[in-house]
Amino acid sequence: MANLYSQVKANVQKTWLLLTTFFLMIIFFGWLFSYLFNDSSFLIIAVAIAVFQSFLSYWYSDKIVLMTVNAKPIKKEDNPELYRLVENLCLTAGLPMPKIYVTNESQPNAFATGRDKEHAVIVVTQGLLNKLERVELEGVISHELSHIGNRDILLQTMVVVLAGVISLVSNFFLRISYWGRIGDSGEDNGRAILFIFGIIAAILAPLAATLIQLAISRKREFLADASGALITRYPEGLARALEKISQDPTPLKTASNTTAHLYIENPFRGKSKTSWFNKIFSTHPPVEERIKALREMNI
């Protein structure tokens, strides 16, 4: 249990570090704009953007993600069996009942999001409900409840919004560097520096977002697997679920690099999954290692 408590504390620290890092990056862009264009309005705009994106990512990142994946809320009467399953697992885990959302996707997959355990959401695809047996579905839901209990959900959801804001700012930076007018001092050199820096920022922004996702994702999945198996007391259920999910060839229509790290297993399929970029920068540990670890658990 000490590992679980230390992970919760670490996730809180990482959340604030993440907010601070993105805040300072945007402020830096604004300062550089103001310096090169001799116009303080860029810095003022940057401060406004930084404050707004911090507020937005903390309070509304989960809602943005739910809109992105076209998830719809369901009531107890819509699927009483699923509700009972989640309620029973919440009682075992000592967690409040999260809201349940379903996406009309044929690929079996799931993720959790929300600000904290009192405002948590579990999202499952229709394919998960159709293709998994009850013990396998219990394993998946327990995994997602573990993310909620470990306070992974705010951190992993905020990355989606913050990385998107940085990409937009970088793109704006690149456009201004090309079309903008440098102030009187150092006109030619200033334009050249700004243009080069803008290109570098625009190129590196997606890579930086992926590296941030990697830093918070891989270890987190192993921990959620282990703590989820402790909830059900049946690691084989989650192991079988991971096998089915990873082997299912159905593509996920709403899959994207910004949201892929949220899912219990990599949502990309076919060429997208085997591309060199997704292989090197995969946000999930190899599913074979996760299944092996689960089957070696002694409960």
Protein Blocks (a to p, Z undefined) as FASTA:
>chain_A
ZZmmmmmmmmmmmmmmmmmmmmmmmmmmmmmmmmmnopaklmmmmmmmmmmmmmmmmmmm
mmmmmmmnopacddfklmmmlmmmmmmmmmmnopacddddddddfbdcdddedjblmlcc
cdddfklmmmpcfklmmmmmmmmmmmmmnommmmmmmmmmmmmmmmmmmmmmmmmmmmmc
cdfeoklmmmmmmmmmmmmmmmmmmmmmmmmmmmmmmmmmmmmmmmmmmmnopaklmmmm
mmmmmmpmbdcfkbcfklmmmpmbdfbghjllmpmklmmmpcbdcfklmmmmmmmpcZZ
